[in-house]
């Protein structure tokens, strides 16, 4: 099937192309070229790569850990409505059998496909954390790192497990990082009390970056730069960022851009309350409450977010003072590079999947295409 999409501006890795069109054949971009003189119609103000949410627990009333039919379909449709073309359903700390069940369900959905955004595989967040920065994770379910156990998780996931998060100061963490990297997985560091030096040692072993930078880790101090300092200054580190203005102050968002603009990966860390009204919900088996879009535990701690990725992009432009081009790359090209799939997704170029979005001048979503197929919003 042949398609032609025309826009006033098309975003590529080389920047914005004015008055260009995309030729699409069977879901693949075959050319990006100037619109011929005399053609005045346009399909979009802005054509951009669809976003990739590498870290999301739920939304639209469903949770990735729910063992119920159509959970991942519901979430995939919800994500597409915020401009997300692909995502990683993310687990939480839970009994091992519950985690196995979630990984198996994600594996089936990854292989079968379905409506909405593409499921790329799974992201394991927990149980390999330490209690000091537990967030909403139940510390009584934290586990020690064990290579045999990690192999079982990879096997249960049918090799669709993409990312493992862990605390780098745990016994055996360095060995575990090296083992996971040998199996082609990405390793992110978080929910941890690691020092600056411990974090650098994990990067030396192959760890890829920080889980939701600033949140759930040792902060920046001038005599102990902590995990945040290691992530900001080590050019090997990708930095997940929840740009909702609640998890991270706008000044800290700007600091990330000053130190690591090319290494920021915007995530939502969204939970089941995303896209839902205020009220009571659950996360990690705990009752939580959403008020004015902010979810907290009974003790007042933040419990995931209700952020949408398109809002995160707009927030970065407004609060961090970066260009729309840079903000969009943080939600598309950077996550694709982190996952090693930037040969297929993450930017608009000949030979890549036609997974893209149309935005208006205010960066609000107008349309989305997944591999050339337009989806209803």
Order of alpha helices (4+ residues) and beta strands (2+ residues): beta-beta-beta-beta-beta-beta-beta-alpha-beta-alpha-beta-alpha-beta-alpha-beta-alpha-beta-alpha-beta-alpha-beta-beta-beta-beta-alpha-alpha-alpha-beta-beta-beta
